[in-house]
Amino acid sequence: MTWLPKQGATVARGEQLYRVDERPTVVFYGSTPMYRRLDTPGSVGRDIRVAADNLKALGYDIGQQPAPGTVVQQREPVDQQTSADAGPSTAAETGQDTAEPSSGPPPSAQGDDADQETGAGKPAEDQTRAGQSPTPARQVTVKEGDGVLTEGLMSAIKRWQKSVGIEPTGVLEISDVVVTRSAVRVSEVSAQTGDAAANDLLSVSATTKSVHIPVETLDLGTIKAGQKVTVVLPDGTETAGEVATIGTTIKADQEGESGTGVTKINVTVSVDDAEAVKDIDAAPVQVRFEGEAKKGVLAVPVGALLALREGGYAVRLAEGRSAEGRSAGGRLVPVDTGMFARGLVEISGEDIAEGMKVEATA
């Protein structure tokens, strides 16, 4: 490691996150990581779209990108197209190579490297050795969300490499870029300059803070997206927020207060004032939901609701006991449900009155 950021630093698109052997690794935004070396003209993929979108956002002319449905020809990797740096090839000795441009499209973008040369000054296009037939190009169809490694994009990569201090080859290495969804905050620096890059280097977190709360499924009826909440921080101060998302995956939790297993769903809360939590990366907090309140309504335990075959709900009245002390099983009374809160549900109906006893699950 030759350079590391300070803890707490914010790193945005186009800025370096760290340097290894003085070669910077730069932040790009996206959802697909750089999982391969981008060195083959005509390559297609979502990782190439990430490179194209970020270079364009940084102000580089990437040329025209083929539209979805276009069939493009994938040619040989750049380092197989020239032999000046790679040494002798199996087809001819060094110095006997001849390069002829293919019939592919001309460069689609111009810049200070518009000659599109690589290696010893030979075009970054399909080339043939002396007395050798060209390798057939592989055809690939561009899908929605894909990018294509065109001559224009490789030219833009070269200009970007030159600006950040990387040798301008037009080839994007995996280690040149770290893909994040947005700007990140350096939450922890684990390494020091001089350490091997194979070890853990640092940890980053989103610059926008959120709170994740496991909520019992019985209480979800009182929570809605956009609902205002109050977040109580570890030091006792309060800050406002709102419900951002409500999860869809139900997870079984440990035994609850009643000794029975409970199920919960994660609710994500966004914090309105980023400054209030700027120094907190992870900490336990309390969240108060500003829910709806109703007075003068009838309520029963959620476990008293019975689903009817024809639809809707009913409750069973507790109208008597058998000789063994068990419930004799009263009549079913259809009900309309209202608000759910703390294991209770609001009910109403023509045959429902205050003081009625109903059966409920234990």
N, C-alpha and C positions, 0 to 999 in steps of 0.2 A: 504494500500500500504506500502510495506516495502523497496522497491527500485525502482528508476526510472532512465532512462538514461538522459544525458544532451542534451539540444537542440543542433542540429547540428551533433550529433553522428551518425555514420553509423553502422547499425546492419546487419550482414550477416547470412547465413545459419548456424544453430547450436549455435548461440549466443543468450543470453537472451535479451528480449525486456523490461521486467519488472518482479517484484516479488510481489506476494500477499501472506501474511503470510509466507514469506521466501520460498515459492514454486515458482520456476522460470517458466516463459512462454517463450518458445524458438521459434525462427523463422525457419520455413521450407519453401522451395520453391515449388510452384505448382500453379495450377489454381482451385483446388477444396478445399474448406475449410473443417476443421474438424467439422462436423455437428452432430456427435454422439460419444458416448463412445465406444471405441474399446475394448470389453471385451469378445466377443463370438468367440471361435475358429471355423474356417470355414466360417466366414463372408466374403462377397465379395463386392467390391465397388471401386470407383475411389479415395475416401478418403484414403482407405487402400493402394492403389498404391502410393499415395503421401508419406505416412509414410514409406513404403518400399523403395522407391527411395531415400528419404532423408537419411535414416539410412545407406543405402548402400553407398551413396555419402560421408557420414561422416566416413566411414571405418568399419562399422559393418557388420558381416557375417549374412545375413538374411536367408540363406538357399535357396532352390529351390522354385521358385514361379510357381504354376500350369499354364500351357499354356491356351490361349483362347480356348473355347470349352470343357475344362475339367469339369466334374461334381464333385463337392466337397460336403461333408456333413457338415452342420452347426450344431454344438453341443450346449450345454447349456452354458450360460455365466459363467465366471470363478467363480464369487461369489456364484453361485448356485451349483457349483460342490463341494465346501467344506463348511462345516458348523461350523468350529471352531471359526471363527470370526463373523458369521452371527447369531449365537444363534440357538435355537431349530427349527427344521423343522416340517412340518405338517405330515411327514411320520414316523419319529422316534425321540426319545429324543436325546439330545446332549450326545455324548459318545457312542451311539449305532450305529452311522453311519459306514458303511463299504464302501470302495471305490475300485472299480475294474476297471482297464484300459480297454478302448474300443479296438475294433479291428482296430482302425484308424492307420495311418502311424506313424512310430517313428519320433522323432525330427529330423529335417533336418539340424540343425546347432548346433554347440557346442560352449560353452563359459564358463565363470565362474559361470553361472547359468544353466548349461546344464542338471541338474537333473530335470528341468521343474517343480519344486514344487511350490505350492502356499499355502497361509494360514498356516495350521498346518502341513505342510510337506506332503500334498497329491498331486498326479499328476494332472496337469491341463488338464485332459482329461475327456471324458464322464464317469460319475460315477453313481452307483445305490445304493439306500438305502437298508438296510436289509429288505428282504421280499417284495421288490418293483421292478416292471419291469422298465427297462430303458426307458427314453423318446425317441420316434422315432426321428432320425436325419432328418432334412430338407435338401433336395438336391437342390443345386444351380449351375447353369452353369456359368462359367467364361466367360465374354465378353472381347472384345478388349479394352485395357485401364484399366481393373480392376486389383485390387490386392486382395490377399487372406490372411486372418489372420491365418497363419500357426503356428505350434509350433516353427519353426525356427525364424519366425518374432517376435513372442511374447518373445522369449528368447533374441533377439536383443534389443527389447524395454526395457526389464529388465536391460540389461547391459548399455544401454544409460541412463536410469533413474538413475542408480547408479552413473554414471559419472557426471551428472548435478545436483545431490543433491536431487533427488526425490525418494521416497520410491519405491524400485524395485519390483513392483507387476506384471509387464508384461501387465498391463491394461493402455491404453493411454486415459487420460481424455481430454475432449474438451478444457479445460483451459490450458492444457500443451503446446499447440502449436498455433502459429499464422502463417497462410499460406500467403505468399506474392509471387509475380512473380519473384522477384530478391532481391538483397540487398536493404535496405531502409535507408533513412535519416530521423532522427527525426526532423521534421520541427517545432513542437510546443509541449510543455509539459504543460498540463492543470491542472494536479493534483500535490499534494505534498505528501511526505511520511506521513503516518498516515491517509490519506483520505480513505473513503470507496471505494472499487473497483467497486461499481455499477455506479459511476459517470464517466464522460469523463476523460480519462487518458492522452492521447497524440495523436498527428497526425503525420503521416509519409508520405513521398513522395519518388518517385523513385530517385535513385542516378544519373540517366541519365536524363538530362533536355531536354524538347522539347517545341516547340512553336506551338500553334494552331491558325490558321488564317481563318476566314470566308471569302471565295472568291466568288465573283459573278459568277454565272454559265456562263455568257457571256465571262468571262476572262479565263475560264479553258483551252481553246485551246492553250494558251501560257505557260501552266504549265505542267511539266512532272516529274515523279518520278526520283530522282537522280539529278535533276536540282540544280545548285549552287545558293545560296542566301546569302545576307548579313543581319545580324540581328543587329539593332541599339538598344542598351540597354538604360534604363532610364537615365543613367548618360551621354549619348551621345557617349560612346565608341561603337565600332563595332566589331563583331565577325562573323566568317564564319559558314555556315551551308549548309544543302541540304534538298530538299523535300524528306521526308521519305514515306508518304502515302497520297493519295488523297481519300477523303471520297466518299461514294456512296449514301448517304442520302441527298436529297435536302430539305432545310428548307426555309420557307417563312420568310423574314425579314421585318422590318418596312419600311415605305416609303423611297425611295431613294431620291437623289438630284432632280430628275425630278418630284417628287411628286407621282410616281407610285410605286407599290410594286415590290420588287426585290427578287430573289431567290439566295441562297448561299449554298456552300458546304465547309465543313471544310477540310483544308489542314494542315497536320502536318509536321513541319520542325524540324530536329534534329540539335543540335549544335555541331560543331566539337571540340571546346575547352571547356571541362567541367569545367576547372578552372575559365573561364571567367564568369560563371553563378553559381558558387558553393554557393554563399551567397544569391541567389535569389530563393525564392519558388514560388512566383506568382507576376507578374508585367506586365504592358502594355509595349509592344515593337513595333518597326516598322520593317518590312521586305521588303527588296528590291530584287526583282526577276531579275536575270540576264538572261533575255529572248532573244529570237531571234529578230533581227531587219532586216527589209527589206526596201529598198528605190526604188523609181521609179515604184511602183506597183499601180494598181487601187483598190480602196476600197469603200465600201458602208456600211451604217448602217446594223447591223445584221437583223434588222426588215424589210429590203428590200428583204430578201431571201424568196422565195416561194417554197415549196416542190412540186415536180412533181409526178403525179400518177405513171408514169413509172420509177421513181427513179431519183435522182439528184435534182438540184435546178435551179431556174430561177429568173430573176428580171422582173418587169413590168415597161416598159418605160412610163414616164409621157408625153404623146403626145398631150394633149389638155384638155380643160375645157368645161363643158356643160354650158348652159345659166344660170343655177343656181350657177355657180362657182365651181361645183364639178368636180373631175377628170373624164374624159370621158373613162378612162380605155384603156391604150395602149397595145401593143402586148407584149407577153412574150418572153424573150430572155434567152435561156439556158446559164448557167455559170458554170465554175469550181471554187471551193472555195480553198483558201489557208490558210494563218495564220489568227487567230482571236486575236484581241487585243482591249481593251478599248471600247467595243461595236461596233467595226468595223470588217469587214471581207474582206480579199483580194479576188478579183474575176478576172477571165480572160475568154475569149471566142472570137470566130471569129467575132461576131456582137457587141462586146463591145468596146467602145472607150472613151477616156478621154473627160469629159464635158457633157456626156449624163446625163439626169435627170431621176431618177427612183422614183417610189413610195415606201414609207416606212411607217410602223406603227408609230403612234404618240408616 
